Amino acid sequence: MKSLKVLLLEDQPFQMMAMCRMLNSIGVSNVLMADSADSATQLLERHRHVDITICDLQMKGADGLDFIRYLSETDYAGALIIVSSSEVGILSCVARMAHESGISVLGYLEKPASSSHFRVLFDKFMAQPRPQEDLRSAFYSQKVVTVQEVTKALQESELVAYFQPKVAMNGLVVGVEALVRWPHSTLGMLSPAQFLPVIESAGLSDQLMWFMLEQALSVAARQELQDGSALPVAVNISPEVLLQRDFSRRVLALVAKYALSPEVLTLEIVESVFSTSSPARIESLTRLRMSGCKVAIDDFGTGASNMQRLFELPISDLKVPAEFVTGMGRDVRLRAIVEGALIMARRMGLTVTVEGVESLDDYQALSLLGEPCVQGYFIARPMSEKNLAQWLIQHAQAFPG
């Protein structure tokens, strides 16, 4: 971590020196120190970029909130860690505010922090895929590609499917979710946030969905040839395709093409799709459920639909989103939300997948609430098919049976 440049904003001299020593102890030596938001701003404008900013909240004069707003308006700070004596609820709200402002938030820590806490967050930063140095500004400004580039990428199969494993609480793999990535020729590996809005605005969502569906099913089939059992796969479905009369027939034909059982496939639909009644959508999903496919409500709890609407849908699975999960090991409010979702799902006979499990604290907190499926960086990051095959072998050796 010696190559990292870190800005530490802390107005208490003792706290500043203590945190600086903690950073040194985990191998971070290039630390810029500022005792006010103004001096931190001056340092950033002089150095133009740091990898990580560590920011206190409560300070005299311009406070941490002012400085975070400044960060959101520039490209100087690659990632943010919030450290404060404020209560957890406030830290959580500030972290969400910063994230929604476009800042990459590694996490928040209550004072007094420890070197082990910093190590976890710095390891998380180091594990993130990085662009080449000369592309850094394009990466942090979330450069948007053009419609022409996206169209060409779809036509020439430049987009690729990555796969993030889902495991049971006993460690056994229960499936993977297919996620799109774009290894751009000049910008490096692009995440969905950098090109999906362009795809949606260009009306190419359906084309992308069918591409991802085929990629996922082909991986499931190859896994079946290798191990004798197909790998369950989940694919995000464009809401518009559910209105097509032949949607369910086309999905089942694709499943049959790869000689798979329909039970292998889970279709993930965002909850907000069902905020209003849509018989056509419900009919499509019902036909697929009758054939054996699974249907999951993604981002459960964030949409506009009411509980009664969800009870009426032909669903088999719920996915609790990361925004309710990440940090639940230290936030009793998040634990209460997740526990409520698990209790409701259990009574409805639904399977639950909890996304966004990124730390041992979150995993241990989750283990006390029941036995959902788990997905997140603590388990595994999204990976290529080749890397997935290697991961499955290693994971099976660690969790036999």
C-alpha positions, 0 to 999 in steps of 0.5 A, spaced: 500 500 500 506 504 500 504 507 493 497 510 495 496 517 497 492 518 502 489 525 505 487 525 512 482 531 515 482 531 522 482 537 526 484 534 533 491 533 533 492 527 538 486 523 533 490 525 527 497 523 529 494 516 532 490 515 525 497 517 522 500 511 526 495 506 524 495 508 517 503 507 517 502 500 521 498 497 515 503 500 510 500 507 508 506 512 508 504 517 503 499 521 508 497 528 507 494 531 513 489 537 514 486 540 520 481 544 517 476 543 510 479 549 507 486 546 508 484 539 505 481 543 499 488 547 498 492 540 499 487 537 494 488 543 489 495 542 489 496 535 489 490 534 484 488 527 486 489 522 492 487 515 492 483 515 499 480 521 503 479 520 510 474 525 513 472 527 520 465 530 520 464 535 526 469 541 525 469 548 527 468 552 521 467 548 514 465 541 517 465 534 514 459 535 510 461 541 506 468 538 504 464 532 502 460 536 498 466 539 495 469 532 493 462 531 489 464 537 485 471 535 483 475 528 481 480 529 486 479 524 491 478 516 488 474 514 495 472 516 501 472 513 508 468 517 514 471 517 521 467 520 526 464 520 533 457 521 531 452 516 532 452 510 527 445 512 524 448 519 522 454 516 519 450 511 515 446 517 512 452 521 511 455 515 507 449 514 503 449 521 501 456 521 499 454 515 495 448 518 491 453 524 490 457 520 486 463 519 491 466 512 492 465 510 499 469 505 502 465 505 509 465 509 515 468 508 522 466 510 529 471 513 533 476 511 536 478 507 530 483 501 530 488 499 525 484 493 523 478 497 521 482 501 516 486 495 514 479 492 512 477 498 508 484 499 505 484 492 502 477 493 500 480 499 496 486 495 493 481 489 491 477 494 486 479 493 479 483 499 477 484 503 470 491 504 467 494 510 470 493 515 464 485 513 464 484 515 471 481 521 470 476 518 465 474 512 470 473 517 476 469 522 472 464 516 470 465 517 462 459 516 458 460 512 452 456 514 445 450 510 443 454 508 436 460 505 441 454 501 445 451 499 438 457 496 435 459 493 442 453 489 442 453 487 434 460 485 435 459 481 442 464 486 445 460 485 452 461 480 456 458 476 462 461 476 469 458 471 474 457 473 482 456 466 486 451 466 491 452 461 497 448 458 503 450 460 510 453 453 510 458 455 504 455 451 499 454 454 492 447 455 490 448 459 484 451 465 480 448 471 478 450 474 471 452 481 470 454 485 464 461 488 463 465 491 457 472 491 456 473 497 452 479 498 448 481 504 451 477 505 457 479 499 460 473 494 464 467 498 464 462 497 470 454 497 468 453 504 471 458 507 465 454 504 459 447 501 461 444 508 461 446 509 454 443 502 452 437 504 455 436 511 452 438 507 445 432 502 446 437 496 446 435 493 453 432 487 450 438 486 445 442 486 451 438 482 456 437 476 450 445 476 450 446 475 457 440 470 458 444 466 452 451 467 456 448 465 462 445 458 460 451 456 456 455 457 462 450 453 466 450 447 460 457 447 460 458 446 468 453 440 467 457 437 462 463 438 466 460 436 473 454 432 472 449 438 475 447 444 472 449 451 475 443 455 477 443 462 474 440 468 475 439 474 469 436 481 470 430 482 466 428 488 462 421 490 464 419 491 457 420 484 455 414 482 459 409 485 455 411 481 449 406 475 448 412 470 446 417 472 451 415 466 456 415 461 449 422 464 447 425 463 454 423 456 455 426 455 447 432 458 449 432 453 456 431 447 451 436 449 446 441 448 452 438 441 454 437 444 461 431 444 466 427 450 467 429 450 474 436 452 473 434 459 471 432 465 475 429 471 472 430 477 476 425 483 476 426 490 479 420 491 484 418 498 482 416 494 475 409 492 479 408 499 482 401 498 478 397 493 475 400 489 469 396 483 467 401 482 461 407 482 465 404 477 470 401 472 465 408 472 462 411 470 469 406 465 471 407 461 465 414 461 466 413 459 473 408 454 471 414 451 467 419 451 473 423 457 472 424 461 478 422 469 479 425 473 484 424 480 486 430 484 486 431 490 490 426 488 495 423 494 499 426 500 495 420 500 490 413 503 490 409 497 490 405 495 496 405 489 500 399 486 497 401 487 490 407 483 492 403 477 495 399 477 488 405 476 484 408 469 482 414 470 485 419 464 488 425 469 491 426 475 494 433 479 494 434 484 499 439 489 496 446 492 499 443 498 501 440 495 507 445 490 508 452 493 508 454 495 515 448 491 518 454 488 523 454 495 526 447 498 525 441 495 529 436 499 524 439 495 518 439 488 522 431 490 523 430 491 516 433 485 514 430 481 519 423 483 517 424 481 510 427 474 512 421 473 517 416 475 512 419 471 506 420 465 511 412 465 512 411 466 505 415 460 503 420 464 499 427 463 498 431 470 500 438 472 497 441 477 501 446 482 497 452 486 499 455 482 504 462 485 504 465 484 511 465 479 516 461 483 521 455 483 516 456 476 515 456 474 522 450 479 523 446 475 518 448 468 520 444 470 527 437 472 523 436 465 519 439 461 513 438 466 507 443 465 501 448 470 501 451 474 495 457 480 496 464 481 496 465 477 502 463 471 498 466 473 491 466 478 486 463 478 479 468 474 475 469 471 468 467 464 466 474 462 466 475 465 473 469 462 476 470 455 474 477 455 478 473 459 484 468 453 484 473 448 484 477 451 490 470 453 493 468 445 493 475 443 496 473 448 502 466 446 503 465 439 501 459 436 501 
